[in-house]
Amino acid sequence: MEATGRTALFVCSVLFILTGVNSSFIHIPSLVHHGIEGTPLLLSVETRFPLDKADIQGTWSYTRPSGTRTTLVTFTKDATITNMMFRNHLVFRGPNVSLLIQKLDQDSEGDYHLSLNIEFHNKTGLVIKEERTVHVTVDVPVSTPVIQKNPSHAVVEDKANVTWTCSVERGTRVVFQWLRDNVLLGPSDRYHFSQDNSTFLISPVRKEDKGTYRCVASNPVSQGRHSMDVDLIVYYGPYNLEVNSGQGLRTGEVFTINPGELAFFECQADSNPPNSYVWISKSRNSTQVITEGPRLEVLSYRLAQAEEYLCRAFNNVTQKQDEAQFTLVVASLGTGKEKHTQEGGSVSPLAAITVCSLFIIGCMLLFFLRRTCHPKRVLMSIYNRPLSEQKRPHRSGHEDATEDFGIYEFVSIPGKMESAQVSCRSLARLESLQDVHTTIYDVIRHVPETPSHSLLK
């Protein structure tokens, strides 16, 4: 067992001598520590050699940010001497030569230097020197930031500047960031930041600066802390003024509508606060204010010829205005494919409803005419006369039937018939009526036969 340990120690020594790499004997997990004020901090060291096979001697020293260096602990494998000035502040942990700072404060910040000498038992006289430096910062966690805007009221574009300020009650080495509508902001021609980004100036304010602003504060020991949202209201415009209409055909700045059509025009522009609108009719010699408001109504039958109109938008706060001019022409646009609307030839809902209604009415009329004028029903109406008329006795003017002897030819002569509403009677009744007429004909035909026999007798 002892031989194995000596062999491993010998191999490590040979590698150290051949490569010159001294990191194989000690390892410090982190060379930078961000500590929180009032909390402990351990400067951990890992030894990578068997301590029972070597003698060690070393020191922990501290260099302040000002450059002053102080020895904190001197130690060997068997003894430790701590600087009396730091006895209640530091704890040396052997045998792995780590150092514990019990309570961090602002004076704890700086560079901590470890110097370690190693002499292996089987290599007497060969001393290996290891050195490491650990940087320690001490910070106070950041409190919730507070944002302020000056001026606090709404501003007019191109006429005002806005200054934003972000501050925290607690926190060291605070880094500030600014967001508008959750988008990170950076320096530009109109955006100016202070060195620590705590102050942010917009000069001058434009329309695109409107939105919700937020400040984010952070430091090495705190994640980003967000402030409350603050809105920036900007008065601007009018921009992108245009006139639109749902009637007729538009070609550029010319609107064409059918004669007798009622046309509506809408004037719209991007503005804050909303614009006031004025509609003006322009003729060759003069101009005339027609109405106020965003909507214009024009009766085409009142136009004798093409007429020019102008919509003027005015922002009372920014004192800016814009105008849009168009020409209105009254002409027949035709029907079907020749008629197009501003939306690109879509069929008017009113026209579709009218066509459907006419189709339904035509179907209903066709149905009633078919029922009323059906040939079968007309024939039935003719034979539907009351039976009293059909069975009325024949009055020839002679009381004695013998006087009516002779040859008769019956001719059906259409006469005036009482108009009666056609009803649905069965064909069986029609056939019975035909039998009655036949019987009457037979009786009349056979009446003369009886007297003729008596006379012959």
PLY file of the C-alpha trace (Angstrom):
ply
format ascii 1.0
element vertex 457
property float x
property float y
property float z
element edge 456
property int vertex1
property int vertex2
end_header
0.00 0.00 0.00
2.82 2.34 0.91
4.58 1.45 -2.31
1.49 2.32 -4.34
1.21 5.75 -2.68
4.84 6.51 -3.34
4.43 5.52 -6.98
1.44 7.87 -7.43
3.29 10.70 -5.73
6.30 10.11 -7.95
4.18 10.18 -11.10
2.56 13.48 -10.06
5.95 15.00 -9.35
7.35 13.89 -12.71
4.33 15.32 -14.57
4.69 18.59 -12.74
8.35 18.87 -13.59
7.90 17.89 -17.24
4.81 19.97 -18.06
5.23 22.90 -15.72
1.48 22.86 -15.05
0.72 23.65 -11.42
-3.07 23.34 -11.61
-2.97 19.62 -10.92
-2.34 20.03 -7.17
-5.05 22.51 -6.13
-8.31 23.64 -7.70
-10.55 26.61 -6.86
-14.09 26.14 -8.32
-14.69 29.85 -8.81
-12.22 32.67 -9.10
-14.96 35.34 -8.90
-17.56 35.54 -6.15
-20.51 37.95 -6.02
-21.42 38.07 -2.39
-24.45 39.60 -0.70
-23.81 42.04 2.11
-24.46 40.51 5.54
-24.10 36.89 4.40
-21.12 34.44 4.75
-18.88 33.47 1.84
-16.64 30.41 1.56
-13.53 30.59 -0.62
-13.34 26.87 -1.32
-10.08 25.12 -2.27
-9.72 21.52 -3.45
-6.35 19.77 -2.94
-5.41 17.17 -5.51
-2.56 15.44 -3.75
-2.36 13.21 -0.64
-1.85 15.60 2.30
-0.35 12.86 4.43
2.45 12.42 1.86
3.56 16.05 1.82
4.23 19.09 3.95
2.49 22.38 3.15
3.04 26.00 4.05
1.06 28.97 2.82
-0.72 32.29 3.34
-4.03 33.95 2.54
-3.67 37.67 1.85
-6.14 40.40 0.98
-5.70 43.32 -1.40
-8.16 46.19 -1.06
-9.52 48.06 -4.12
-7.18 50.90 -3.13
-4.19 48.56 -3.56
-3.30 47.98 0.11
-2.32 44.36 0.80
-2.78 42.62 4.15
-1.84 39.10 5.28
-4.83 37.36 6.76
-3.71 33.82 7.65
-0.40 32.00 7.75
-0.58 28.25 8.01
1.20 24.91 7.89
-0.21 21.42 8.05
-0.01 21.51 11.84
-0.47 25.17 12.80
-2.46 28.28 11.83
-1.81 31.92 12.66
-4.66 34.38 11.94
-4.19 38.12 11.79
-5.61 39.50 15.03
-7.38 42.30 13.10
-9.46 39.65 11.27
-9.73 36.98 13.95
-13.49 37.52 14.41
-14.07 37.91 10.73
-12.27 34.92 9.19
-12.11 31.16 9.74
-9.33 29.04 8.19
-10.42 25.52 7.35
-7.69 22.91 7.14
-6.47 20.68 5.87
-7.85 21.76 2.45
-6.73 25.38 3.09
-10.17 26.94 2.39
-11.09 30.33 3.86
-14.51 31.35 5.27
-15.55 34.99 5.50
-18.21 34.95 8.22
-20.06 38.16 7.35
-19.53 40.19 4.20
-19.48 43.95 4.26
-18.20 46.62 1.93
-14.71 46.28 3.44
-14.68 42.62 2.45
-14.55 43.48 -1.21
-11.26 42.94 -3.00
-8.79 40.26 -4.15
-7.96 37.28 -1.96
-4.62 35.66 -2.78
-3.59 32.12 -1.84
0.10 31.19 -1.85
0.86 27.53 -1.13
4.19 25.68 -0.95
4.15 21.87 -1.24
7.05 19.51 -0.40
6.51 15.79 -0.93
8.11 13.42 1.55
9.91 11.38 -1.10
11.24 14.50 -2.81
12.96 16.32 -0.01
14.26 19.67 -1.16
11.76 19.94 -4.09
9.16 22.59 -3.22
6.19 23.13 -5.50
4.60 26.58 -5.36
0.87 27.11 -6.07
-0.80 30.55 -6.29
-4.42 31.56 -6.89
-6.32 34.84 -6.71
-10.05 35.07 -6.02
-11.95 38.28 -6.72
-14.81 39.07 -4.32
-17.51 41.70 -4.79
-20.08 42.62 -2.17
-23.43 43.99 -3.28
-26.77 44.97 -1.82
-29.84 43.45 -3.54
-31.83 45.86 -5.69
-35.22 47.12 -4.52
-38.16 47.73 -6.85
-37.32 50.68 -9.12
-39.48 53.79 -9.33
-39.97 55.60 -12.62
-40.72 59.29 -13.10
-41.59 61.31 -16.21
-41.08 65.01 -16.75
-43.35 66.60 -17.81
-46.00 64.33 -16.34
-48.76 65.43 -18.75
-49.28 64.69 -22.45
-46.91 66.40 -24.87
-47.11 67.71 -28.43
-44.85 66.16 -31.03
-41.91 68.21 -32.31
-42.57 70.81 -29.61
-41.59 69.07 -26.37
-38.89 66.94 -24.74
-39.45 64.21 -22.16
-37.03 63.17 -19.42
-37.36 59.78 -17.73
-35.71 58.94 -14.39
-35.39 55.53 -12.72
-34.24 55.16 -9.11
-33.99 52.50 -6.38
-33.95 52.79 -2.61
-31.44 49.96 -2.17
-28.85 48.36 -4.37
-25.25 48.67 -5.41
-23.76 48.62 -8.88
-27.27 48.90 -10.32
-27.69 48.57 -14.07
-30.77 50.22 -15.60
-32.57 49.33 -18.82
-35.52 50.99 -20.53
-38.39 49.30 -22.34
-41.19 50.73 -24.49
-44.03 48.29 -25.15
-41.67 45.50 -23.98
-39.01 46.47 -26.55
-35.51 47.33 -25.28
-34.44 50.90 -26.07
-30.95 52.08 -26.95
-29.18 55.32 -27.84
-30.20 57.10 -31.07
-30.36 60.58 -32.55
-33.25 61.49 -30.26
-32.66 59.07 -27.35
-29.94 60.12 -24.89
-28.93 58.06 -21.82
-26.86 58.89 -18.77
-23.73 56.86 -17.97
-25.58 54.42 -15.71
-28.75 54.56 -17.83
-30.77 55.86 -14.88
-31.80 58.94 -16.91
-33.29 58.85 -20.38
-34.06 61.89 -22.54
-36.27 62.02 -25.65
-35.62 65.13 -27.69
-37.81 65.97 -29.50
-40.86 63.79 -29.00
-42.46 62.20 -32.06
-45.58 60.18 -32.74
-43.69 56.87 -32.61
-42.60 57.62 -29.02
-46.10 57.08 -27.65
-46.55 53.89 -25.64
-45.96 52.23 -22.28
-42.56 52.70 -20.66
-40.90 50.57 -17.99
-37.58 50.60 -16.16
-35.63 47.43 -15.24
-32.97 47.51 -12.49
-30.46 44.73 -11.75
-27.03 44.04 -10.21
-24.77 40.99 -9.81
-26.85 39.60 -6.93
-30.34 40.55 -8.16
-32.36 39.52 -11.16
-34.07 42.28 -13.15
-36.63 44.15 -11.05
-39.37 45.91 -13.04
-40.96 49.25 -12.28
-44.60 50.15 -12.72
-45.73 50.98 -16.27
-46.03 54.63 -17.23
-47.77 55.77 -20.42
-46.51 58.53 -22.64
-49.31 60.33 -24.47
-48.29 62.25 -27.57
-50.51 64.65 -29.50
-49.81 64.30 -33.22
-51.30 64.45 -36.70
-53.20 64.56 -38.88
-51.41 61.91 -40.94
-52.48 59.71 -43.89
-55.65 61.61 -44.69
-57.90 59.83 -47.22
-61.47 59.86 -48.52
-63.38 56.61 -49.04
-66.84 55.67 -50.27
-68.82 52.46 -50.51
-70.73 53.53 -53.63
-69.81 53.82 -57.27
-66.49 53.32 -59.01
-63.24 54.91 -57.90
-60.37 55.66 -60.27
-57.58 57.48 -58.53
-59.12 60.62 -57.08
-62.28 60.40 -59.23
-65.50 58.83 -57.95
-68.24 57.87 -60.46
-71.79 57.17 -59.28
-75.05 56.33 -61.02
-77.67 59.02 -61.63
-80.10 59.27 -58.76
-77.78 57.37 -56.40
-77.21 58.59 -52.84
-73.46 58.58 -52.10
-71.69 58.76 -48.75
-68.05 59.74 -48.28
-65.87 59.19 -45.22
-62.85 61.34 -44.39
-60.28 59.68 -42.10
-56.83 60.56 -40.77
-54.48 59.32 -38.04
-54.49 61.93 -35.31
-54.50 62.46 -31.55
-56.75 64.02 -30.41
-59.31 63.33 -33.19
-59.45 65.88 -35.99
-62.22 68.27 -36.85
-63.35 67.89 -40.48
-64.74 70.39 -43.00
-66.15 69.51 -46.44
-65.73 72.11 -49.17
-67.27 72.25 -52.65
-65.00 73.80 -55.26
-66.22 75.46 -58.42
-64.45 77.52 -61.07
-65.00 80.81 -59.34
-65.46 80.06 -55.66
-65.40 77.57 -52.82
-68.19 76.82 -50.40
-68.25 75.04 -47.06
-70.89 72.30 -47.31
-70.82 70.63 -43.92
-68.65 69.69 -40.95
-67.81 66.26 -39.61
-66.16 63.14 -41.02
-69.16 62.15 -43.22
-70.49 63.74 -46.40
-73.79 62.88 -48.09
-74.26 63.76 -51.78
-77.48 63.45 -53.83
-76.37 62.78 -57.38
-79.54 64.15 -59.00
-78.57 67.60 -57.73
-75.32 67.55 -59.70
-75.51 68.95 -63.19
-71.94 68.03 -64.01
-68.72 66.82 -62.46
-67.92 68.63 -59.24
-64.80 68.85 -57.09
-64.84 68.34 -53.33
-62.23 68.81 -50.64
-61.97 67.34 -47.15
-59.88 69.34 -44.68
-58.73 67.80 -41.38
-57.48 70.00 -38.56
-55.92 69.08 -35.19
-56.77 71.74 -32.65
-53.86 70.81 -30.35
-50.99 70.39 -32.80
-52.38 73.18 -34.99
-51.65 71.06 -38.06
-53.99 70.37 -40.96
-54.16 68.26 -44.09
-56.41 68.18 -47.16
-57.68 65.53 -49.58
-59.33 66.50 -52.87
-61.48 64.38 -55.18
-63.84 64.75 -58.17
-67.39 63.38 -58.25
-68.84 62.39 -61.64
-72.44 61.28 -62.29
-72.66 58.68 -65.07
-74.40 55.39 -65.71
-72.20 52.52 -64.67
-74.39 49.85 -66.35
-75.34 46.55 -64.79
-73.92 43.14 -64.32
-70.22 42.88 -65.05
-70.01 46.49 -66.17
-70.87 47.77 -62.72
-68.11 47.74 -60.16
-67.81 49.08 -56.70
-64.90 50.37 -54.75
-64.35 47.03 -53.13
-63.45 45.46 -56.46
-66.67 44.45 -58.21
-68.53 42.80 -55.35
-72.32 42.47 -55.70
-74.35 44.89 -53.62
-76.34 43.14 -50.84
-79.44 45.17 -51.80
-79.19 44.00 -55.41
-78.89 40.38 -54.32
-81.97 40.68 -52.08
-83.96 42.32 -54.90
-83.10 39.56 -57.39
-84.04 36.83 -54.89
-87.33 38.53 -54.11
-88.29 38.87 -57.78
-87.44 35.22 -58.38
-89.65 34.07 -55.49
-92.56 36.28 -56.63
-92.28 34.93 -60.21
-92.36 31.33 -58.94
-95.46 32.03 -56.85
-97.29 33.65 -59.79
-96.43 30.73 -62.06
-97.72 28.28 -59.46
-101.10 30.06 -59.03
-101.59 30.50 -62.79
-100.90 26.83 -63.32
-103.49 25.85 -60.76
-106.13 28.30 -62.05
-105.80 27.71 -65.82
-105.24 23.95 -65.88
-107.37 22.44 -68.81
-108.76 19.67 -66.69
-110.03 22.12 -64.09
-111.57 24.38 -66.75
-113.51 21.39 -68.15
-114.67 20.48 -64.68
-115.88 24.03 -64.10
-118.02 23.78 -67.22
-119.70 20.57 -66.07
-120.02 21.76 -62.53
-123.29 23.59 -63.15
-126.11 22.81 -60.67
-128.11 19.63 -61.40
-131.36 21.61 -61.29
-130.28 23.34 -64.47
-129.17 20.10 -66.04
-132.48 18.28 -65.17
-134.79 21.16 -66.05
-137.74 19.76 -68.20
-137.70 20.46 -71.85
-140.25 23.12 -72.77
-141.01 22.89 -76.46
-144.27 24.90 -76.28
-146.51 21.89 -76.83
-148.35 20.16 -74.04
-148.61 16.90 -75.92
-145.36 15.14 -76.66
-146.93 13.76 -79.85
-146.86 17.15 -81.33
-143.09 17.15 -80.95
-142.70 14.17 -83.17
-139.97 14.53 -85.67
-136.30 14.29 -86.23
-134.18 16.47 -84.05
-130.60 17.39 -84.31
-129.01 18.60 -81.11
-126.28 21.10 -81.41
-124.31 22.22 -78.39
-124.31 26.01 -78.33
-122.13 27.65 -75.66
-124.17 29.97 -73.60
-123.72 32.21 -70.66
-122.67 30.25 -67.67
-122.52 31.34 -64.15
-118.94 31.90 -63.15
-118.05 29.57 -60.40
-114.84 29.04 -58.50
-113.05 25.97 -59.73
-113.07 23.26 -57.17
-111.48 19.86 -57.05
-114.24 17.40 -57.98
-113.52 13.89 -58.96
-113.64 12.57 -62.53
-116.29 10.12 -61.43
-118.81 12.94 -61.04
-117.81 14.25 -64.44
-118.64 10.85 -65.93
-122.02 10.78 -64.12
-122.91 14.13 -65.58
-122.11 12.85 -69.04
-124.54 9.92 -68.42
-127.36 12.34 -67.51
-126.95 14.25 -70.78
-126.98 10.98 -72.69
-130.18 9.86 -70.95
-131.95 13.10 -71.74
-130.94 12.74 -75.35
-132.27 9.18 -75.49
-135.62 10.10 -73.98
-136.16 12.87 -76.43
-135.09 10.61 -79.20
-137.49 7.84 -78.17
-140.50 9.96 -77.23
-141.87 10.07 -80.76
-141.69 6.31 -81.03
-144.59 5.63 -78.64
-147.23 7.73 -80.44
-146.19 6.35 -83.77
-146.97 2.81 -82.65
-150.40 3.83 -81.31
-151.31 5.56 -84.51
-150.38 2.56 -86.62
-152.53 0.39 -84.46
0 1
1 2
2 3
3 4
4 5
5 6
6 7
7 8
8 9
9 10
10 11
11 12
12 13
13 14
14 15
15 16
16 17
17 18
18 19
19 20
20 21
21 22
22 23
23 24
24 25
25 26
26 27
27 28
28 29
29 30
30 31
31 32
32 33
33 34
34 35
35 36
36 37
37 38
38 39
39 40
40 41
41 42
42 43
43 44
44 45
45 46
46 47
47 48
48 49
49 50
50 51
51 52
52 53
53 54
54 55
55 56
56 57
57 58
58 59
59 60
60 61
61 62
62 63
63 64
64 65
65 66
66 67
67 68
68 69
69 70
70 71
71 72
72 73
73 74
74 75
75 76
76 77
77 78
78 79
79 80
80 81
81 82
82 83
83 84
84 85
85 86
86 87
87 88
88 89
89 90
90 91
91 92
92 93
93 94
94 95
95 96
96 97
97 98
98 99
99 100
100 101
101 102
102 103
103 104
104 105
105 106
106 107
107 108
108 109
109 110
110 111
111 112
112 113
113 114
114 115
115 116
116 117
117 118
118 119
119 120
120 121
121 122
122 123
123 124
124 125
125 126
126 127
127 128
128 129
129 130
130 131
131 132
132 133
133 134
134 135
135 136
136 137
137 138
138 139
139 140
140 141
141 142
142 143
143 144
144 145
145 146
146 147
147 148
148 149
149 150
150 151
151 152
152 153
153 154
154 155
155 156
156 157
157 158
158 159
159 160
160 161
161 162
162 163
163 164
164 165
165 166
166 167
167 168
168 169
169 170
170 171
171 172
172 173
173 174
174 175
175 176
176 177
177 178
178 179
179 180
180 181
181 182
182 183
183 184
184 185
185 186
186 187
187 188
188 189
189 190
190 191
191 192
192 193
193 194
194 195
195 196
196 197
197 198
198 199
199 200
200 201
201 202
202 203
203 204
204 205
205 206
206 207
207 208
208 209
209 210
210 211
211 212
212 213
213 214
214 215
215 216
216 217
217 218
218 219
219 220
220 221
221 222
222 223
223 224
224 225
225 226
226 227
227 228
228 229
229 230
230 231
231 232
232 233
233 234
234 235
235 236
236 237
237 238
238 239
239 240
240 241
241 242
242 243
243 244
244 245
245 246
246 247
247 248
248 249
249 250
250 251
251 252
252 253
253 254
254 255
255 256
256 257
257 258
258 259
259 260
260 261
261 262
262 263
263 264
264 265
265 266
266 267
267 268
268 269
269 270
270 271
271 272
272 273
273 274
274 275
275 276
276 277
277 278
278 279
279 280
280 281
281 282
282 283
283 284
284 285
285 286
286 287
287 288
288 289
289 290
290 291
291 292
292 293
293 294
294 295
295 296
296 297
297 298
298 299
299 300
300 301
301 302
302 303
303 304
304 305
305 306
306 307
307 308
308 309
309 310
310 311
311 312
312 313
313 314
314 315
315 316
316 317
317 318
318 319
319 320
320 321
321 322
322 323
323 324
324 325
325 326
326 327
327 328
328 329
329 330
330 331
331 332
332 333
333 334
334 335
335 336
336 337
337 338
338 339
339 340
340 341
341 342
342 343
343 344
344 345
345 346
346 347
347 348
348 349
349 350
350 351
351 352
352 353
353 354
354 355
355 356
356 357
357 358
358 359
359 360
360 361
361 362
362 363
363 364
364 365
365 366
366 367
367 368
368 369
369 370
370 371
371 372
372 373
373 374
374 375
375 376
376 377
377 378
378 379
379 380
380 381
381 382
382 383
383 384
384 385
385 386
386 387
387 388
388 389
389 390
390 391
391 392
392 393
393 394
394 395
395 396
396 397
397 398
398 399
399 400
400 401
401 402
402 403
403 404
404 405
405 406
406 407
407 408
408 409
409 410
410 411
411 412
412 413
413 414
414 415
415 416
416 417
417 418
418 419
419 420
420 421
421 422
422 423
423 424
424 425
425 426
426 427
427 428
428 429
429 430
430 431
431 432
432 433
433 434
434 435
435 436
436 437
437 438
438 439
439 440
440 441
441 442
442 443
443 444
444 445
445 446
446 447
447 448
448 449
449 450
450 451
451 452
452 453
453 454
454 455
455 456
